[in-house]
Amino acid sequence: MRKKYIIMIIFLLLLISGEFFLNTNFEYAFLPEKDDVVKYEANNQTGTDIWGKWIGAETGKVKKLSDGTETPASAKQGAIAVDKQLLQLGREVFYKETFGNEVFLTDIMGIVNGPLTMTNIAKAIIALKGKGTTNLQVELAKDITIGNRTYKKGEKIDTGIDVPKGSLLPLGMPVVWDHGKLRVGISCAACHATVDPKTKKVVEGAPNNDLNAGLLMALATNSAAYFTHADIKSLKNYIRSVDRVVVDSKGRKSSLPDPQLLEKEVDRIFASWPRGNFDSTIDMKANPSQIPDSFTLGDHPYGWSGFAAAGPFRGLSTFSNNVHAQNADSLAQSEISEALFGVDKEVYIGTILQNAASPKFRYKPNVNEKPSEFFAKVDPTPGVVGVNKLVAPPQFPKVSLVAPDGLVVSEPGYRFNEQNNAVAAWQNTINPPSLSAKIDAKQIEKGRGVFVRAGCIRCHAGAYLTNHRVVSAKVVGTEPSRAQALKKTEKVFGEAVFYAPDTPVPIPKNAKVLKVPTEQLDKEQIRLAFAHGDSPGGYKVPSLIGLSWSAPYLHDGGVAVGPNGELGLAETLGKGIVPDARNSLRALMDRTLRQQVIRANASDPHLRAVHVSGDGHRYWIDQQSGFTKEEQEAVINYLLSLTYP
């Protein structure tokens, strides 16, 4: 324990002092010990997974379809053995692994190179004196104007960054010291774990529902590196000079957008994201969704649209890969930028790098050197697309059902997709902690009866309270923008093929390639999940396990009511007030209260701009539907009690 605190203190000193230990290279992330975590009843998940089929540890065998005999499952078939060692790796990946995204975040995006600095983050943590917080307040180092709001030097901003009790480092924000350069990265825990407001211990799997990710990125010096997550209809609208010219991939001279003009627009859009939301699809539209929980067992298909349905752990490995392969490194999409965004590869790379925080990565428009040629000289991961530690699966540059991003994060020294598989296996062991205030068993039983009578059971069925289906956006009635975010992937869709899970990284020549089984999947459901063809897209029916930890509700997080009746996101998270689970659930099922919430959201232009409304899912348990207030409260009690499948 003492050694842990000494290491953290050294890191804080580095944060403040800056330029010591020029020839050293080390990293550190907060990994909570048993006493640092709020207790929960874990799922037993040891056994074997074969493309989403689970075999318990007691057999470890699969039946051959031809003669009914059983054979030991092997990696050559796609089998992944889930044992204590893999689960331990998964937990470490969850808290510590960045796959190198600190390079993109620090050197290219400049997330701590502007008004938000490492020094001031360190000072804010020290000021806590070990007490912990669910919302680290950090002083800005300089003035900045974003949209119509000016932030002043010395002003404290709500970051939503969690710091556990006794920790001197943020949750899910590993820091890396590399030969005189200090970088900050992001791991799964930054979004998919939180700190209990009362005990300040870690709640594993609960969403960080006040993380101010949009503002944190807007404060970066090169937020435009993430322009594909913003509402940018065309880069041509931001061209102001014919001097910023590059030679594109077809040999034509093309202009890059004005970096300051694009930066201002991207900053304005990012600052409009509600706290607790993140835009995890790069479709040139601003449609952030609520950060999901990691109570994942039985909650397939994964992702708000249900796009992650194939591959290991019923698509959970595919979903785990999504953030690291796509959202943490926009350069990784350069090979398909033309198909997805209508942006030439060279213009795409040039736009991302032209205002890079580090001079090493900053590209100056030049007709004698293409952006891709410049990047190749500074790329920290040569031979890999982007700067993260990625592997190109066999279908690359096409995308597929098991790699909707085209690429898979895998570090040298591990096996192909091993870290994604490990964190998926570990997430399946997590359950939400029980509420400190016990709910009366009779109320729970009564609420369950009303839940069934109201028809909720038609979709929220079984042990995990989901029918595992994707529902058309037109049917569920929620804001449709997000449902169509993956529509353009149809242009570059390929066969679902993977390397065998025992393949080492780097991938050797002639590595065994396996065809991932997808014939068991409903084709219409896949069309809905990806909005392919003439499909309007859809949203998957989520599990209801852990609702007590995951307010606000719906995919956009728009159904939010505060502890004192504050309505909508602007009056709750917009003012630093965390939505109350009970009151927000009431708004989910009471049409009169919901309309008040929708009107409150609609009155905020920032929420309208990023497609957050709280509308849809019009399934009511209220007086107009013939239910009493007492029955409504009983259902809420039942839903809040759900902490175990």
N, C-alpha and C positions, 0 to 999 in steps of 0.2 A: 504493500500500500504506500509506504513512504517513498519507494523508488518511483512509483507512478506520479506522485505529486512533484517530486524533484524534476522529472522529465517535463511535466507541464509548465513548471516555473521557468525552466530553461527556454521553452518555446515562447512564453510570454515575454521574456527578456529579449529574445530575438525579434519578436514583433515590434517592440518599442525601439530597440537599438539599431536594427537594420542590417549592418554590413560586416558582421563578424563571421568567423569560421568559413573563409572564402573557399577552402578546399575540402569542405565536408559535404556529406550528402546523407540526410536521414529524414524520416517522416514520423508523424504521430497523429493518432486519432483516439478519441474517447471511446473505450470499449467497456460498458458497464459491467461491474461484477454482480454477483447474485443479489447482494444486499442493496444494490443501486436500482433494482427493478421492482416495480409493483407486481406482486405475485399473481399468477393466473394458472389455470389448469391446462397443461399442455396436451396436445394431441400426440398419440404414439404413432410415429411415422418412420418405422424401420422396415425395410423390405426392398422391393425392386419395382422400378417404373419402366415400362416399355411403351414408349410413344403414348403415354397417358393412361395406359392400363396398369393398375396397381396390383402387385402380388405381395401378399403379406410375408413377413420374415419366416413364417413357419413352413412355407413350401419352397419359394424361390424358383419355381418352375413354371413353364408355360405349356399349354397343350398345342400339339401339332394339329392343324386342321384336317390333315389327310387321314390319319389313322387313330386319332384320339390319344396317342401316347404323350407322355410328358418328358421334356428335356430341360436341363438347367438353362436358365436365361443367361445370355452372354452379351457383351458390348458389341459383338459383331452383328447382333440382331437389333441393336439400339438400346439394350438394357442398361439401366443406371442403378447401381447398388446404393441404397440409402442406408448408411450406417452412422454410428456416432461420429466418426471422423468427417464424413461429408456434411453432417449437420453442424458440426463445429466450424468447418470452413464456411458454410453458409452464413452463420451468425457473424463471423469475422468480415465477410464480404459486405454484409448488410451495414455494418457500422464503419468499416475502414476503407473499403475499396472504392477508388475513383476511376480506375482504368485510364489514368493520365489526364482526366478532364481539367485538372488544375492548370495545365498549359493553355487550354482554350480560354478558360475563365479568367486567368490572370494575365497572360501574355497577349492574348488576342482581344478578348472582350474588355479587359481592364476593369473587372468588377470591384477591385480595391485600389484602383489607380486614380479615382476621382474624389468626390466629396466623402465617400466612404473609404476609410483607410484601415489597414491592419493595426496600426498603432492605436487608433481610437476604439477599435473593437476590443483590443487587449485591455485598454484602460477601463472600458465599460465592464468587462468581466472581473477585473481586479476590484472594482468598486462594489461588486456584489458581496464580497467578503465570504465567498463560499456558500451563500444562501440559495443560489440557483434562481432561475426565472423562466417563464414561458414566453417572454417577450423582451429580448435584450434591447435596451434603448441606447443608441450610439450617437454621439455628437458628430456633426458634419464638420469636415476640415476646411470647406470653402463654400461659397455661395453657388447656387445653381438654379436656373429657371427651367421648369418642365411644364410645357403647356402654358396654362395661365396661372401657375403657382410658382412662387419663388421661395426656395429653401435657403435659410441664412446660415452662415458659418457659426458654429456653436449650438445650433438648434439640434435637439435630440429627436431622432426619428424612431418609430416603432419598426423594428426589423422582423419581429415574429420569430427570431432565432431563439432556440431553446438552449439553456445551459442547466444541466442537472446539478442538484445539490452536491457541493464538495468538488465540482469539476472546475478546472481552469481553462477548459476548451469547450466550444460549442458542440452540440449534439449533431453528428453527421457532417462535420466540416473539418476533414483532415487537413493538416498543414504540412507542407513539404519544403525542406531546406535543401537546395541543390546548388552547391558551389557559389555561394554568395547571393542567391536569388531565393526569396521566400514566396511561396505560392499557396493559394488556398483552393481546395477542391470540394466536391460535393459527393457524399455517399447516399445510399438509400435512406439512412436514418434521418437525414435532414428533413425529409418530407413525410416519411412513413413511420415515424416514432415521435413521441412528444414527451413533455414533462408534466406530471400530475400537478395541477395548480395548488393542491394542498400539501403534499409531502415533498414535492420537487424531485421525486424519483422518476425513472424512465418508464413510460408505458409503451411497451413494444407492440408495434403494429397499428397503433392509433395514428390517424393523420394529424399532421401539424396544421391545425385548421386556422391559424392566424399568421402563417409564414407570409411575409410581405415580399414574395419573389418578384413581382412585377416592378415594385419600386426599387428593389435592390439592383435589378438589371438596368432600370432606367438611370440609375446613378453611375453606371459604368461609363467609361470614356468611349467605348465602341460598342454600344448596344446594337448598332446597325449590323453587327455580325450575326444577329438573330433576326434579321428583317423578315425571314420567311415565317416567323411566328406572329408577325404583326399584320395589320390590314393594309398591305402594300399591293395595290392593284397592278402597277407596272413600274419598274425602275426608270423607265423613260420619263416619267413625270418628274423625276428629280435630277435630270440632266440640266446643268446650267452653263456648261463650258465645253467647247470643242477641243480644249487642251488636254483633257483627261482621257486619252485615247489608248486603247490596247488593240492588239491583233487577236481576233477571236479564233475559235477552233476551226472555222471555215476559211480562215485567211482574210477576213474582212476587218476593216478598222471600225471599232465600236467604242462608244463613249461610256465611261463609268459615271454613276450618279454623283452629285455633289455630296461629299461625306458629311458636311455640317447640316445640310438640308435634310438628308435622310436620317441622320442621327436625331434631330429634333422631333421628327415625326414618329420614329420608333420609340423614343423616350416617352412621348405623350401617350402613345397607345399602351405601352407597358405599365405606366403609372396608373392606368385606368383599370388594370386587373384587380379584382377583389382579393383581399388577403385570403390565404388558404386555397387559392386557385393557381393553376399552371396550364399553359397552352402546350400540350405535349404532341401536337401534330404540326408539321411544317407545310401548310397549305396556302400561305399568303393571306390568311384570314385571321382575325383576332377572335378566337372562340375558346377562351380558357375554360377549363372544367375544374371541379373541386378535386383536390388531392384525395385519392382513394385510400382506404385503410389497407392493411396487409393481413387481415384475418381471412386468408385466401382459401383454406380447405373447403372444397365443395362449392366454390363460388364461380366455377367456369361457365361459359367462356369469359376471358378476362379483357379488361379495357372497357371504357364506357360504351363503346359500340359493339363489344364482343368480338373484336377482330382477332384476338389471340386465342385460337381454339385448337390449333394443331401442334404436334410436337410433344416433348417431354412434359409430364405433369399437367396434361390436358391444356397445354398452351401457356402455362404459367411461366415457363422458361422464356418463351417468346415475348411475353409481356415484360418480364424483368429485363430483358435485353433492350426493350424499346427505348427507355430513357437514356441508357448509356450509349447506344449505337446511333440514335437519331438526335435526341434533345441536348446532349452534352457536347456535341461537335457538329456544327452545321456544315463544316467542310466535307464531312463524310458523304454528303449527298451530291457532291460535285459531278460525279459520273452520270447522274440522271437528272440534273437540274433543268436541262432543256425540256425533257418530257414532263416533269412535275410542275415546273414553274414558268416554262417558256423563257428561261434565262440561259444563254450560252455558258458553257463551262468556264471559259476564261473570264467572262464578265462576272460570273458568280463568285469565283475565287477572288478576283480583283476587288469586288465590292466588299467582301468580308475582311480582306487584309489591308485595304487602303488606309484605314485609320487604326490599325492594330496598336494596342497599348505599348508593346515592346518594339523598339526600333528594329530589332532583329527580324520581326515578322511583318513589318510595315512595308507594303508594296507601293512603289511610286509608279504611276502610269507610264508605260514605256513601250513604244512600238518595236523596240529591239529585243525585248524580253517579255515573253508571255507570263501572265500571273502564275500559271502552273509550273513554268520553268523556274521562276523565282522561289516558289514554295518548295519545290523539290530540293533546293539548296539548304533550306532551313528546317525542313520537316524532321521532327524528332523521332518519327516512326517510319523511316524510309521503306518503300515497298508496300505500305499500307495506306489506303485512302483516308485522308484526314489526319488529325494529330492524336486521337485516342488510340488505345491498344486494341486494334480490331483485326478480325480475320474475315476474308472474303469466302463465303461458302460457295459450293460448286456452281450455283445458278447466277452468281454475280456477273455483270452489274444489274441483272434483273432482280426483282423482289419476289417474295413467295409467301405462302401461308405461314411458314416457320421463320421467315426473315422479312417481315414487311418493310424493314428499313434497308434491306439488301445486305447488311453486314452483321457480324456477331462479335461482341466483345469477348476476347480471350487473351490472357496474358501469356507471354513466353514462359515456359516452365510448367504450365498447367496443360490439361487436356482440352480438346475442342469443346467449347460451351460449358466447361466444367463449373466455372464460377457462377454462371447463370443457373445451372441445374442445382448447385449447392444452395444458393439463396432461395430458390423456389422450394426446395425440399424443406428448408428451415422455416420459411414463412408458413408452410402448411402445418407446422407444429404450434403456431401462435393462436391464442384465444384472448379476447378482451378480459380484463379483470372485472370481477363482480363489483357492483355498486357498493359503496360503504353503507348506504342506507338500504336495509333490506326491504323488499316489496312483499306485501302480504300474499301468501300462497293462494288464498281464495280469490284475491283480485286478479292474480295471474291466470288462474283457471277460468274465471269469468271473462277476462279479456280475450283469451284464446277462443272461447266460444263465440264471442261477438266477431272476432277476426274471421272465423270460418263462415259465420252467418252472413257477413257483409260481402263475401265472395273474394276476399283478398287471397284466399287459399288457391284460387285458380292459377295465379302466377307465382305466389310466394309459398311454394309447397315443399313437402319433404323435410328431411332433417336440417337442411341448410336454408330453408325458406326461399328457394328459387326453383323455377322450372328449367333453368339453364337456357332460356330462349332469348333471341333478339326480337324485339318488337318494333315494327315500323314507326318511324318518327311521326307519320301521319296519324297513327293509331294512338300512340301514347301522348301526343299533343305537346311535347316539350319543344323548346327552341331547336329548330332543325339544322342550324349551321354546322354544329359539331358532328352530326350524324353523317355528313357528306365529306368529312375531312380527308378521307382516304380514296375518294372517287378516282383521282387521276392515276393511282397506282395501277389501274387496269392496263394502262399503256405499256407498262414495263413488268407485267406479271409473268413469272416463270414457274417451272415445276418445283415442288417442295422436295428438295434433296439436301442432305446434310452429310458431313463426315461422321464416321462412327465415333461414339463418345469416348473411345480410348485412344483417339488420334492425338499425338502430341502437337504442341504449338511451339515453334513455327510448324506449319503443315508440311510434311514431307511429300516428295513427289510420289505419285501413284498411291496416295492415301485412299483407303476404302470409302466409297461413296454409297450411302444408303438412301433409298427412296422412302420418304416419310409417309406413312399411311394417312390418307385423307378421305378414302372412300366412305368411311363411316360418318362423315360430316354431311349435314343437310345443305345441299347446294344453294337453296333459296336463302337459308340463314347466312351463308357466306356472302351472298350478294347483298343482303341487308347490312351486314357488318361493315363491308367495304364500300357500300353504295355503288357497286358496279352495275353497268348496263343502265337501264332506266329506273333502277331502284332508288327510292328517296333516302335510303340509309335508315338506320335504326339505333336503338339503345337496348342494351342487354338488361334483363331482369336481375337486379342485384340481390345477394343474400341480405338478410336482415340481422345477421349476427353482429353485435357490437354497435347498434344504433346509439347507445348511450354515450359513445365516444366520438361519433362521426357527424354530429350536427355542424353546419346546416345541411339541407337535404336537396335531392335531385342532382342530376349530373352537373348543373351549373352552380350548385350550392345556393340557389336563389331563395329557397324556403328557409328564411332566417328570422327568428324572433328572440329578442334578448330576455334576460332574466326579469326585467321590469316592464316587459311588453313592448320594447323597442322593435319597430317594424322594418324589415328589409335589411339588405346588406349595408346600405349607406349609414343607417342608424345603429348598426351593430358593429361588425368588423371594421367598417369605415371609420368608426370612432373608437376603435380599440376595445370594443365590448364583444366578448365571445358569445355566440348564440347559445341559448339554453335548449338542451335536448328536448325536454318535456314541452316547452312552449312551441318549439319549432315543429315537433311531431303533430301537435294540435293543429298548426297551420297547414300541415300536409293533408289532413283529413277533414278539415272544417272549411267549407267553401267560402263562408263569409269572411273568416279571418284570412284565408288565402288571397282573396281579392284585395284586401287591404295591403298585404305584403307585395303583391304584384304591382299595385299602384305606386307603392313606395319605391320599388325598384325602378319602375318606369319613369319616375320623376327625376332620376339621377342620369344625366347625359353620359357620364362615364360608363355606367353599367349598360346603357343602351348601345354604346359604341362597341362593346365587346360581347354582345349577344347573351347577356345574363338577365333573366327575367323572373325565374321561379314559377313559370307557367307550366301547364301540362299535368299529366298523371291525375286526371280528374276523377278520382275514385274516392267517394266521400263516406265518412262515418260521422254524420251530424244529424241535427234535428230534422232537416229537410229530407233526409233519407230514412227517417223513422227511428233513429237511435237517440237515446237520452244522453244527457251530459255525463251521467254516471257510467253509462256503457262506453262512451268515448274515452273517459279517463281510465276505465279498466283496460281498454285496448292499449293505451299509451303505457300503462304499467306493464302489461304483457310484453310489449316491444322493448321496453327498457331493460327487461329482465333477461333478454336473450344474450347470453355470454358463452354458450357452448353448444355445438351442434347436437 
